């Protein structure tokens, strides 16, 4: 029975050793996996940062493009306004001119009618 006990003891110690080795191996695997995960997480963080930066620069680029577009539109509208103003001024001048012409015609008609009324004066 003594030999049987020794074998049992050996078997137990081997099992323990095997368990320890297995747990160490598992721990190493876990650590390696953790390290890998951390590295990957870091990569993802960096990627996210780059994406954010790109998004930001794209946003500012888009804003600048929008700004350019708005400025162009503003310039165009300002030009249109100026042109309109010029046209209005010309129309005003035309209207004033016409008014003056109309007044001149009226005045000359008045003179003529007065002349007809009082032929003896002239």
FIDREN-391646 format. One record per residue (C-alpha): x, y, z. Coordinates in steps of 0.02 Angstrom, whole numbers. Layout:
<nodes>
<node><u>X</u><v>Y</v><w>Z</w></node>
...
</nodes>
This chain:
<nodes>
<node><u>0</u><v>0</v><w>0</w></node>
<node><u>150</u><v>111</v><w>28</w></node>
<node><u>194</u><v>115</v><w>-156</w></node>
<node><u>14</u><v>158</v><w>-199</w></node>
<node><u>20</u><v>307</v><w>-81</w></node>
<node><u>182</u><v>368</v><w>-161</w></node>
<node><u>105</u><v>357</v><w>-334</w></node>
<node><u>-48</u><v>451</v><w>-273</w></node>
<node><u>65</u><v>585</v><w>-197</w></node>
<node><u>165</u><v>599</v><w>-359</w></node>
<node><u>6</u><v>607</v><w>-459</w></node>
<node><u>-62</u><v>744</v><w>-346</w></node>
<node><u>98</u><v>846</v><w>-353</w></node>
<node><u>102</u><v>828</v><w>-543</w></node>
<node><u>-79</u><v>886</v><w>-550</w></node>
<node><u>-38</u><v>1035</v><w>-441</w></node>
<node><u>114</u><v>1076</v><w>-547</w></node>
<node><u>9</u><v>1057</v><w>-703</w></node>
<node><u>-127</u><v>1168</v><w>-630</w></node>
<node><u>1</u><v>1299</v><w>-580</w></node>
<node><u>81</u><v>1292</v><w>-753</w></node>
<node><u>-90</u><v>1302</v><w>-834</w></node>
<node><u>-142</u><v>1450</v><w>-725</w></node>
<node><u>25</u><v>1536</v><w>-761</w></node>
<node><u>3</u><v>1505</v><w>-945</w></node>
<node><u>-175</u><v>1569</v><w>-933</w></node>
<node><u>-114</u><v>1722</v><w>-838</w></node>
<node><u>20</u><v>1753</v><w>-970</w></node>
<node><u>-108</u><v>1733</v><w>-1108</w></node>
<node><u>-225</u><v>1852</v><w>-1018</w></node>
<node><u>-84</u><v>1976</v><w>-990</w></node>
<node><u>-32</u><v>1963</v><w>-1171</w></node>
<node><u>-213</u><v>1982</v><w>-1225</w></node>
<node><u>-232</u><v>2130</v><w>-1107</w></node>
<node><u>-74</u><v>2209</v><w>-1177</w></node>
<node><u>-138</u><v>2177</v><w>-1353</w></node>
<node><u>-308</u><v>2248</v><w>-1308</w></node>
<node><u>-227</u><v>2401</v><w>-1228</w></node>
<node><u>-118</u><v>2427</v><w>-1381</w></node>
<node><u>-270</u><v>2409</v><w>-1493</w></node>
<node><u>-369</u><v>2526</v><w>-1382</w></node>
<node><u>-227</u><v>2652</v><w>-1394</w></node>
<node><u>-228</u><v>2633</v><w>-1584</w></node>
<node><u>-415</u><v>2661</v><w>-1585</w></node>
<node><u>-392</u><v>2816</v><w>-1476</w></node>
<node><u>-262</u><v>2883</v><w>-1596</w></node>
<node><u>-373</u><v>2844</v><w>-1745</w></node>
<node><u>-518</u><v>2931</v><w>-1659</w></node>
<node><u>-408</u><v>3082</v><w>-1625</w></node>
<node><u>-353</u><v>3088</v><w>-1807</w></node>
<node><u>-533</u><v>3072</v><w>-1863</w></node>
<node><u>-584</u><v>3214</v><w>-1747</w></node>
<node><u>-442</u><v>3322</v><w>-1812</w></node>
<node><u>-493</u><v>3283</v><w>-1992</w></node>
<node><u>-673</u><v>3320</v><w>-1950</w></node>
<node><u>-623</u><v>3484</v><w>-1868</w></node>
<node><u>-513</u><v>3537</v><w>-2014</w></node>
<node><u>-650</u><v>3483</v><w>-2134</w></node>
<node><u>-774</u><v>3585</v><w>-2033</w></node>
<node><u>-660</u><v>3738</v><w>-2036</w></node>
<node><u>-627</u><v>3707</v><w>-2222</w></node>
<node><u>-813</u><v>3693</v><w>-2251</w></node>
<node><u>-841</u><v>3849</v><w>-2146</w></node>
<node><u>-711</u><v>3941</v><w>-2248</w></node>
<node><u>-791</u><v>3880</v><w>-2409</w></node>
<node><u>-961</u><v>3935</v><w>-2342</w></node>
<node><u>-884</u><v>4100</v><w>-2291</w></node>
<node><u>-809</u><v>4122</v><w>-2465</w></node>
<node><u>-977</u><v>4078</v><w>-2543</w></node>
<node><u>-1065</u><v>4201</v><w>-2427</w></node>
<node><u>-938</u><v>4338</v><w>-2465</w></node>
<node><u>-958</u><v>4308</v><w>-2652</w></node>
<node><u>-1146</u><v>4315</v><w>-2631</w></node>
<node><u>-1130</u><v>4473</v><w>-2525</w></node>
<node><u>-1019</u><v>4553</v><w>-2657</w></node>
<node><u>-1141</u><v>4504</v><w>-2792</w></node>
<node><u>-1286</u><v>4575</v><w>-2693</w></node>
<node><u>-1188</u><v>4734</v><w>-2655</w></node>
<node><u>-1150</u><v>4753</v><w>-2840</w></node>
<node><u>-1333</u><v>4723</v><w>-2881</w></node>
<node><u>-1383</u><v>4852</v><w>-2750</w></node>
<node><u>-1260</u><v>4977</v><w>-2824</w></node>
<node><u>-1324</u><v>4943</v><w>-2998</w></node>
<node><u>-1503</u><v>4961</v><w>-2936</w></node>
<node><u>-1455</u><v>5124</v><w>-2852</w></node>
<node><u>-1377</u><v>5185</v><w>-3014</w></node>
<node><u>-1533</u><v>5135</v><w>-3110</w></node>
<node><u>-1644</u><v>5221</v><w>-2981</w></node>
<node><u>-1536</u><v>5376</v><w>-2989</w></node>
<node><u>-1545</u><v>5373</v><w>-3179</w></node>
<node><u>-1733</u><v>5349</v><w>-3170</w></node>
<node><u>-1745</u><v>5491</v><w>-3044</w></node>
<node><u>-1641</u><v>5599</v><w>-3159</w></node>
<node><u>-1750</u><v>5546</v><w>-3305</w></node>
<node><u>-1907</u><v>5582</v><w>-3204</w></node>
<node><u>-1835</u><v>5749</v><w>-3145</w></node>
<node><u>-1780</u><v>5785</v><w>-3322</w></node>
<node><u>-1952</u><v>5739</v><w>-3386</w></node>
<node><u>-2030</u><v>5845</v><w>-3248</w></node>
<node><u>-1919</u><v>5990</v><w>-3299</w></node>
<node><u>-1964</u><v>5963</v><w>-3480</w></node>
<node><u>-2148</u><v>5950</v><w>-3431</w></node>
<node><u>-2131</u><v>6110</v><w>-3329</w></node>
<node><u>-2045</u><v>6197</v><w>-3474</w></node>
<node><u>-2183</u><v>6139</v><w>-3593</w></node>
<node><u>-2317</u><v>6196</v><w>-3468</w></node>
<node><u>-2231</u><v>6363</v><w>-3446</w></node>
<node><u>-2213</u><v>6390</v><w>-3632</w></node>
<node><u>-2396</u><v>6339</v><w>-3656</w></node>
<node><u>-2445</u><v>6463</v><w>-3521</w></node>
<node><u>-2345</u><v>6598</v><w>-3609</w></node>
<node><u>-2426</u><v>6552</v><w>-3774</w></node>
<node><u>-2602</u><v>6552</v><w>-3702</w></node>
<node><u>-2568</u><v>6720</v><w>-3616</w></node>
<node><u>-2504</u><v>6787</v><w>-3779</w></node>
<node><u>-2663</u><v>6730</v><w>-3861</w></node>
<node><u>-2765</u><v>6809</v><w>-3723</w></node>
<node><u>-2674</u><v>6975</v><w>-3733</w></node>
<node><u>-2615</u><v>7000</v><w>-3910</w></node>
<node><u>-2602</u><v>7188</v><w>-3888</w></node>
<node><u>-2466</u><v>7174</v><w>-3753</w></node>
<node><u>-2337</u><v>7094</v><w>-3866</w></node>
</nodes>
